[in-house]
């Protein structure tokens, strides 16, 4: 169908450092999912007219990127990994930087994780995503996370917690001791009611 399943992690830029957050996220994905960073594209201009592209960055190129990240406005990192039902797939990690909110969006093609939209594959994909976010939570501090079809970061942490209702299929809420996962009335495809 061509849609993406989007996983978002949102944090308060006044509490967290983008350089360490991004580095920790990439390292978290490398340690468990053996990801490869295929490409980094970024712009140091708000209009994003001049994209800088680094293909197959080595550790030195990644470290240079991390050192410059605070002056970067738009970022897309292409990742590939083999970790869902032995299927290799590519994803795009975007860094979102807005006033009072920063976060990461990881977009996975639904065709790669839910090829036939069967209930069993949807449940397996949701379990995989929940497991992945639990793992990331060990490395990355975030105020809230989410997963849904074609989702975007729309709310600052304060606005999100003041809503009083679910706006995403899966919501990940850090607590003092663990990561609470809330499931809404619809699954991650946005097409079906949760059973």
LUMZA-574861 format. One line per 4 residues: their letters; for each residue x, y negated, z negated of C-alpha. Coordinates in pm, whole numbers, plus 50000, padded with zeros to 5 digits. Layout:
<pts>
A = X,Y,Z ~ ...
</pts>
This chain:
<pts>
XXXX = 50000,50000,50000 ~ 50300,49771,49969 ~ 50233,49639,49619 ~ 50486,49613,49338
XXXX = 50465,49724,48981 ~ 50617,49435,48788 ~ 50783,49468,48449 ~ 50839,49140,48267
XXXX = 51044,49054,47961 ~ 50989,48705,47823 ~ 51199,48525,47567 ~ 51234,48180,47418
XXXX = 51538,48004,47573 ~ 51587,47814,47247 ~ 51649,48143,47065 ~ 51839,48350,47323
XXXX = 52135,48300,47554 ~ 52068,48379,47921 ~ 52423,48502,47984 ~ 52412,48764,47710
XXXX = 52049,48856,47785 ~ 52125,48926,48152 ~ 52447,49111,48078 ~ 52275,49320,47810
XXXX = 51986,49404,48043 ~ 52213,49520,48326 ~ 52421,49723,48078 ~ 52107,49879,47927
XXXX = 51994,49992,48271 ~ 52341,50122,48356 ~ 52376,50327,48037 ~ 52055,50527,48074
XXXX = 51953,50498,48438 ~ 52290,50482,48612 ~ 52185,50183,48818 ~ 52404,50023,49080
XXXX = 52402,49650,49143 ~ 52373,49629,49521 ~ 52345,49254,49566 ~ 52323,48931,49372
XXXX = 52160,48631,49537 ~ 52142,48299,49360 ~ 52116,47929,49410 ~ 52262,47647,49206
XXXX = 52015,47404,49364 ~ 51651,47366,49262 ~ 51534,47372,49624 ~ 51719,47704,49675
XXXX = 51836,47598,50022 ~ 52186,47732,49971 ~ 52176,48090,49853 ~ 52501,48253,49748
XXXX = 52509,48625,49818 ~ 52747,48878,49665 ~ 52715,49231,49806 ~ 52823,49530,49597
XXXX = 52968,49315,49317 ~ 53246,49471,49112 ~ 53292,49398,48739 ~ 53492,49081,48813
XXXX = 53214,48946,49039 ~ 52950,49034,48777 ~ 53149,48858,48505 ~ 53188,48550,48728
XXXX = 52811,48553,48789 ~ 52741,48581,48414 ~ 52980,48292,48342 ~ 52795,48068,48591
XXXX = 52443,48179,48506 ~ 52347,47878,48294 ~ 52383,47649,48599 ~ 52184,47877,48830
XXXX = 51820,47802,48916 ~ 51704,48106,49115 ~ 51836,48462,49093 ~ 51750,48791,49261
XXXX = 51951,49101,49180 ~ 51898,49410,49395 ~ 51941,49731,49198 ~ 51925,50095,49293
XXXX = 51892,50392,49067 ~ 51784,50753,49059 ~ 51574,50806,48753 ~ 51208,50873,48818
XXXX = 51126,51230,48917 ~ 51470,51251,49085 ~ 51370,50985,49336 ~ 51621,50718,49426
XXXX = 51467,50377,49470 ~ 51559,50012,49491 ~ 51426,49735,49272 ~ 51461,49361,49252
XXXX = 51537,49190,48923 ~ 51443,48822,48919 ~ 51540,48572,48654 ~ 51263,48324,48585
XXXX = 51357,47989,48430 ~ 51077,47751,48346 ~ 51026,47490,48078 ~ 50996,47661,47735
XXXX = 51017,48010,47882 ~ 51272,48234,48044 ~ 51245,48592,48141 ~ 51320,48880,48369
XXXX = 51090,49039,48626 ~ 51176,49382,48756 ~ 50971,49468,49066 ~ 50939,49833,49166
XXXX = 50753,49934,49481 ~ 50444,50132,49383 ~ 50516,50369,49672 ~ 50837,50473,49494
XXXX = 50677,50567,49163 ~ 50309,50631,49248 ~ 50313,50757,49609 ~ 49967,50916,49605
XXXX = 49795,50712,49331 ~ 49690,51030,49153 ~ 49595,50997,48788 ~ 49881,51226,48682
XXXX = 50144,51022,48870 ~ 50004,50696,48733 ~ 50035,50836,48379 ~ 50390,50960,48449
XXXX = 50486,50619,48588 ~ 50341,50444,48283 ~ 50532,50681,48052 ~ 50853,50615,48247
XXXX = 50803,50238,48222 ~ 50724,50254,47849 ~ 51036,50465,47792 ~ 51247,50224,47997
XXXX = 51122,49917,47808 ~ 51180,50093,47473 ~ 51539,50160,47584 ~ 51590,49802,47704
XXXX = 51454,49674,47371 ~ 51759,49825,47198 ~ 51981,49587,47399 ~ 51772,49281,47488
XXXX = 51581,49051,47253 ~ 51248,48940,47394 ~ 50934,48784,47251 ~ 50697,48998,47459
XXXX = 50700,49220,47764 ~ 50444,49341,48013 ~ 50375,49560,48312 ~ 50106,49525,48576
XXXX = 50058,49519,48951 ~ 50220,49210,49109 ~ 50243,49042,48767 ~ 50427,48718,48704
XXXX = 50548,48538,48394 ~ 50264,48297,48328 ~ 50277,48234,47954 ~ 50530,48105,47707
XXXX = 50557,48331,47402 ~ 50346,48086,47200 ~ 50073,48071,47468 ~ 50076,48449,47512
XXXX = 50022,48520,47143 ~ 49747,48258,47122 ~ 49541,48421,47401 ~ 49372,48678,47179
XXXX = 49309,48923,47465 ~ 49509,49141,47703 ~ 49616,48991,48033 ~ 49848,49272,48148
XXXX = 49794,49648,48188 ~ 50078,49726,47945 ~ 50199,49478,47683 ~ 50514,49527,47477
XXXX = 50520,49346,47144 ~ 50834,49358,46927 ~ 50765,49398,46556 ~ 51003,49401,46262
XXXX = 51060,49774,46293 ~ 50969,49883,46644 ~ 50815,49800,46978 ~ 50435,49807,46983
XXXX = 50279,49906,47316 ~ 49925,49788,47393 ~ 49735,49944,47682 ~ 49456,49741,47836
XXXX = 49140,49875,47999 ~ 49308,49916,48343 ~ 49613,50110,48459 ~ 49929,49965,48616
XXXX = 49791,49989,48969 ~ 49520,49738,48881 ~ 49274,49963,49064 ~ 49150,50203,48798
XXX = 49000,50187,48454 ~ 49216,50358,48196 ~ 49078,50697,48094
</pts>
